[in-house]
Amino acid sequence: MNKEDTLILYKYNAWANARILKATAQVTAEQFLAPASFSHGGLRGTLVHILFAEWIWRRRWEGHSPAVWLQPEDFPGFESLRTRWGAEEKTLMHFVENISEEALNDSVQYSRTDGEPRENILWHLMVHLVNHGTQHRGEAAAMLTGFGHSPGDIDLIVFLREEP
């Protein structure tokens, strides 16, 4: 994996997140908070999980191992989530834009939230994060479509065709 490929993946990740968040802005407060049978509950829980993953993995890559989870209750409404997500996206993209080619192949040591130590190659973790987001954006897209607010296609190839 090289830096150029990593940048493309993270620009795609931001683009796909933006499509999900734009559609989410159209749902009612009740729909945003409604429970569902997906792995992280309803729309709010699913979006908080995506945001949490982006936050905790970036922190790990920076040498920190948070032992806390972001909770759906931390975000009583969509605006609070969108605000936090915007700040995290800027910080994450700053990290990605400034990572060196060499660092992508370095080993990262971190602890899981339960304290269990782990070690992986940075680029493996970075690809994992985008892939993880893809799974949960798909769940969010299904809920949004059910609410009548489809985010449209969020596939990588669509992004590549739309971006210059």
ABEGO torsion letter per residue (X at the ends): XBAAAAAAAAAAAAAAAAAAAAAAAABBAAAAABBBABAAEBAAAAAAAAAAAAAAAAAAAAGBBBABBBBAAABABAAAAAAAAAAAAAAAAAAAAABBAAAAABBBBBBBAAGBBBBBBAAAAAAAAAAAAAAAAAAAAAAAAAAGBBAEBABAAAAAAABX
